[in-house]
Amino acid sequence: MTLTLRSVLENADKQWGNRPYVFTRSNPGSGFVGKTFGEFASDVRGLAGTLIDRGFTGKNLMVCGENSYEWMVADLAVSAYVGASTVMGKDPGTLEPALALARLRSHMEKTDIAAVFYSEKLPQFQPSTAFQKLQEGTAIPFFSLQNDLYSMAVSGGESGIPRADADQDILCKIFFTSGTTGSPKAVMLSQKNIFAGVSGLSARAPMNETDVGYLFAPLSHTYGGIYNFIYSLIFGSKLYLCSDTNRMAEELQLVQPTVFCAVPLVLERFLAAAQVSGAPAATLKHIFGGKLRYLFCAGGPWSSVDRNCYLNAGLNLLEAYALTETASSLAISYSGAGDTESVGTVLENLEVRVDNPDGRGYGEILVRGDSVFLGYYRDDEATKAVVDQEGFFHTNDLGRMDETGRLYLAGRKKGPAKSTAGEFVSPTREETVWKTSEKEPT
């Protein structure tokens, strides 16, 4: 069966329509409030119907805001039924509203945006002269996620929604790279790209409707937006949205998730808190609510010593490695593997090659397969620079692969390396070594 955004949503509605799906929390004193799979599907289809009626079929629409139920509705309505969803999340706290609006306008122009869904909760979208000038200067509609989305979803009919799924190879999502080595690039993904990781994830960490996910990773990034969000519709699992990163410890106790994904920096901080207690193993399990089945870590390097601490605490740690250009699908550890050195095992439906390896087997990691992106939007030169004539995407990451398909990273070929927070940082030399162990490869 070929998975599509539309079929996944409609199957979830059919199987679990009355079951709670997405949970959100408005303030520290309140509990989580849930929306059912059926309510979510209805809102998505209603909004899609309105957008189609207004002539947005085949257009690129932007969704810009913090993680929210409304963000999820807008994103899926556009990408599954209307055109291509171009996504942006919450800007770093150091970015002034005027700069954030300038960046938004640049991204809008770069990706031919026909309309914008925005969150009134973000500082750049508060009433101001700068925001007013942006709206007046672009001549495209701006829709508030808080005030416009629901009325549009209610007024929308389903008669105009196409009965047939869109071609699986055409553009449906655009994600932006970090832009640390230049202007951010607009990564184009198809539905084929988005679902390339389903079989590999299911083989490594089977999930179902009894699972509960706690999401704090940005939905505007491929891992949060695909693996945490879209794949939850496939498995029928509940999804709790982190209301504030400062409340994570409290909310993990309330939610008691079975699935949690994090960057190394977060896990390092939880470990430090547990070590202060004097009983790190017991405390670590308690920190995550006591019911965790899968603890995924991705986005940057971290110590094998720290990994061992999690494994010794009885937590099922799974490493993952991928890039935006591979729709976050490249390598994931198998459940129970107890691996403290690799960044996961290459997904079986992908072809990975280590280019020009040195004497220790390290070279640039190249990947070919369904997860490899369509290219950079309106930038053929940049696309040709990273995708060769054989269809291999050049990751710019240095690594080696053993006979079992496990990948081991050793830094970047050139440019900045990733920190434990999953962000690129300037290296002290061209090739920054990530390895935390001086052991020779086996």
C-alpha angles and dihedrals in degrees: 000000000000112000119222133174090247097047092047092052095045093046090051090050091049096046103035106014095137096041122098113257118164121036125193135179125210103194141001094262097051132080127237116280119210136214119202127237087249094053091048093050091047093051091048094050093043093052091045090053092053093048091050091049089053093055102256097129111135093009131122113247124186126225112196124176149081121297108292144141089253091053089054093049094050094045095051095041090058100039097042101040115007118035136291124336112218107198135205129171138200112315121236112277091245093061111100117227092247091053091045090053091048090052090047092052091049091052091046092054093044093054101036095244116200097187139000131223108200138179118239088206093073117089095233091059097053113114106282142136091254094054091044091052091049091053094046093044099052101048092213127114122264116205122197114229089212102043109021106034099070096046089049091049092050094047095046120101127206097223092092096048111110114252093212125066119248120257108282092226099055126095116277105150136035122196125182124230120228094260094220092137095043139312113353112264123224108233114208118212131186129205088258089057093048096053097040092100100050099091093044094049092046091052092050103036113012112205134186144170092295092065124101121203127199111205126200098140110106114267086215089069121076097243095052095036096047112021098034100033113025095035092052087066089056095051097037093233126154118251125208116193117218107241095201131356088229088063097050096107092050095044094049087061091050096045101036092199126204091204127044131167125196146158118250094257092063092048091047090055093048089050092050090052091050093049091055088060093063092232103070098168096054092039094051092056091047093050091064094047099262099266102079116141100171128027109187122196123191142143105067150007126294140171123282085217090061091045089054090053090059093046091048088053088060096252117144101234118193121185120212133191131187143115137238088255090060094047088247090294118120115093135004130170120245116251111265094013092127090211116169101171113043130065092230142288119294113256109257095233092059131078115222126187130184106221122217096346120204126226091286093050097257120138139131114307113236124187135192128183146077095316095061111108128248092243140269114309112259091347112102092160093058091045093052089050092064105027114062128208091268091058096253116144112221106221097192086226120122117223149125134235125217128215092271094056097256115147125219119193127214105177139278127321088222139343130030125346127223122260124217087265089065093250128122116250131185112267125229088230135011094268111043114196115225099180113119094192127063092206117130113246115268 
